[in-house]
Amino acid sequence: MDAPFRVMGIVNVTPDSFSDGGRYFDADAAIAHGLELAADGAVLVDVGGESTRPGADRVEEAEELRRVIPVVAGLRDAGLKAAVSIDTSKVAVARAALDAGATLVNDVTAFRAEPELAALVAERGVDCCLMHMRGEPRTMQSAPAYDDVVDEVRSFLEQRIEYALACGIARERVMIDPGIGFGKTVEHNLTLLRRLDELVQLGLPIVIGTSRKSFLGRITGRENADRLAGTIATCVIALERGASVFRVHEPRPVADALAVAAATVSGRWKTTPTSPTTPTS
């Protein structure tokens, strides 16, 4: 059977992302990393040139273009066997990235920063992801509070879906992201994961981005580069509750864990050839 999930690999073309800032700031390094992510099972590669970590400063349009467009074009020219997503809130950056080969716009502001971005997505007939975020990266973790975080995130996403559809975006082109770690406490994040089925009722694919995030460190005591186990745990829980797209730094182990979890839940699986030296039981 076809996998009931998709893995999205992360390419941060930034000097200041919370986990791997600076590591792929060079275009050649970023292109090589994107190809590696696809080889490791990512069917989407998300390229971003502006950090959205808590406290991050805004990047000017010209600089963001300079960072990401050579990477998007380079991945296309290298024959990337995955779709490219552009992680941006800017119309000019999205337009240039789509021209260079991207087919998905991942906007953490859900078309609030530059509302005309929705019209561009509609005009090009590409996919988009709408995410919930309280405030902006510089301020989002300043004492976030909700009466009911799930109800408020659901209401926000309903409004942004309506806006996207009103702008002419086809419903089947829309994905939604509850914004784990974006203006949320540890308890808010855990509540969203625990009650994710309530967001599934919106009837659109749900993207989950928990990879290496600080709430995992608060729970486990691990530094960000050592949070794979926590990331996998949250992805498996989210899959069981209905999420279908997983934005991660390490696609291979996450995809393996999700494949086993999906097979267990559904009772169905597709046999994959194993090494002759690998036990089959």
N, C-alpha and C positions, 0 to 999 in steps of 0.2 A: 504494500500500500504506500501511497505518498505520505511523507512525513507530515504530521499535524502541526508542525512548527517551522519557523525560519530563524536562522541565526544571522544577526547583523554584526559585522566586525567593525571596530572603532579605529579610525585613523585621525589622530589629533595633530594637525599641522600647526602647532602652537608652542610657544616657549613656556607656558604657564598652566597647562592643564594639571588637575590635581594628582593624577597618577603617573602619566608618562610625558609630562610637559618637556619639550625640548628634544626628546628622543627621535621624533620623526619630523622635526622642523625643516630639515633639508628635503627638497622635493624628491630627490632620488631615493632617499631613505623611506619617505612616505609611500612612494610608488611600490618599492620592494616589499614594504610591510603590507600594503593592500593586497598584493599578489599572494603573499604568505597567508593572510587571513582567508582568502578564497580557497587556497589549497587545503586549509585546515577545516573547511566546511562552511564558511560564511557564504550565504547566497546573496547577501546585501553587504556593501562596504560603505560605511558612513564617514564622509570626509568633512571635517570641520576646521575652520581657521580662527575661531574665536572661542576662548575658554568660557564655559558657563559655570565654573566652580564658584562656590560662595565667595563673594568679595572681588570677583574678577572685574577688571575694567573693560569698557567697551572698546572694540577695535574699529578703526576707521575703515570705510568702504574700500579705499584704494589698497590698503594693506591686506585686508582680507582677500581681495581678488588676487593680489600678488602671491599669497600663500596657497590658495586652494586650486586655482584654475590650472596651473601646470600639473598638479597631481591628478585631477580629474581627467585631463586630456592624456596624461601619461599612462594612466590605467587603461583608458580606451585603446590607446595605440599599442599597449603591451598585450592586448587580447584578453583582458580580465574576464574570467568566466563567472562573473557575478554582476548584479546590478549595482550601480553607484548611486548613493544617496548624498545630497548636499545638506549639511547641517548649518543652516543660516536663517536669519530673520530679515535679510536685506534683499530687496527686489533685484538690484543690479548684480549681486553675487549669484543669486539663484538663476537669473537669466543667462549669465555667462557660463555657469556650470551646466545648465541644460544644453546650451549650445555645444559644450565640450563633451557631452555624453551622459550626464546624470539623468536619471529617470524618476527620482523621488526627491521631494523637498521636505526636510525634517525641520520644522520651525518650533522652537521651544516656547515662543510667545503665542502660538496658535493664531497667527495673522493679526496680532494686536500691535506689534511694533511698526509694521508697514502693511496696513490693510490691503493695499493694492497687490500684494504678493498672491493673494487668493485668485485674483483675476488672471495673473500670469499662469498659475497652475491650471486653471480652467482652460485658458487659451491653448496651452501646450498639451493638455490631455494626459498629464503625468500624475503619479501618486503623491500623496502628502501625509505627513504625520502631525497631528495637533496635540500639543502637550499642555498639561496644567502646570502653572508656576505662580506662586504667590509673590508679587512684587517683581524684582529683577535680580540678576545674580549678585549685584553689590549689596542688596538689602534683604534678600529673600530669607536668610536665616536669622534675622533680627526678631526673636521672640514670636515665631509663627503660632497662630492660635485659630482654632476652628470650633464651632459648636458640634459639628459632626463632619469629620474630614471626608468621609466617603460621600455623604450627601452633597457636600459643597463641591467636591471634585466632579461628581456626576453632573450636577447642575451646570457647572462651568463648561464641561465638555459638550453637553447638550446644546448650549448656546453657541459654542464655536462650530459645532457640526452644522447647525442651522445656518450660520453665517457662510460657511464654506459652500453649502448646497445652494444658497441664495446667489452666490457669486458664479454659479454655473459648474462647480466641480461635481462630477458624478459620484454618487454615494460609494460605489465600489472602489473608488480611488482614495478613500479616506481611511486612515488608521488613527487610533487614539492612544495616548500615553498618560497615565495618571501622574507622572512627574515625581517618581520616588526620589527623595532627597532635595527637591526643589521647593523650598519654603515649607519644610516638614520636620518635625522632631522624630526621634527614633520611634516613639509610640505611633505617630501618624503613619510612618512608613509601614510598620508592622500591621497596623489596622487596615491599610489599603491592600496589602497582600492577603490578609486573612479574609477580607470581604470583597475580593476582586470579582467574584461572581456577580456582584451587584452592578459592576461596570460592564460586564459581559452582556448584560441585558440590553445595552445600547445597540447591540447587533453589529458591531464593527470590530475588526481585528485590533487586539490590544498589544501594544508594545511595552515591554518591561525593561527598564534600564537600572539594574541594581549593581552592576559590575564594579567591584572594589570600593564601593561607596562608604562614607565615613560611619554610617550607622552600623555597618557590619563590623567595623573596627571597634565601635563602642561596645558591641555585644561580645566579640571574641578577643579583643585586646591586640589584634593583629594590625601591622602596618599595611598600607594600601597595596603593595605588591604581593602580599601574602594573604589575600582574601579570596582566593579561588574557591575554597571549600564553602565559605559563606555565600559566595555568588551562586554556586551550583545549587545550594539548598534553596535559596530564594527562587531560582528559575524553575526548579522542579515543583515547588509549591505553587508558583504562578501558573505553570502548565496545567496542573491538576485542577486549578480554579478557572481555567479558560483562556489564559494568555496564549498568543501564538507567534509573537515575534520577540526575540531576545537580543538586546544590544549589549555586547560583551567585548572584553579585551582578548579573551582566550577562547576562540570558537571550538576547537577540537574537544577538549574535555567537557565543555558545556553541552555540545551536540551529542556526545556519547551518553551523558547522563540523561538528557532529554529523550533520546531514542529508547533507552531502557525504561524510563518512567512511562513514556507513551505506550510502549508495548505492554507493560504491566497493567496499566489502566484499561486499555482497549482489548487486551487479549489477542492482538494481532501485531505482526511484525514482518519486515522484509529481511530475509536472510542475506547477510553480507559475508563474502568469502573471508576466511580466517587464515592466518599463517599456518603452514603444515606443522609447526612446532607448538601451536597454541592448543591447549586442551579444549575440547568441544562441550564438555559438560558444565 
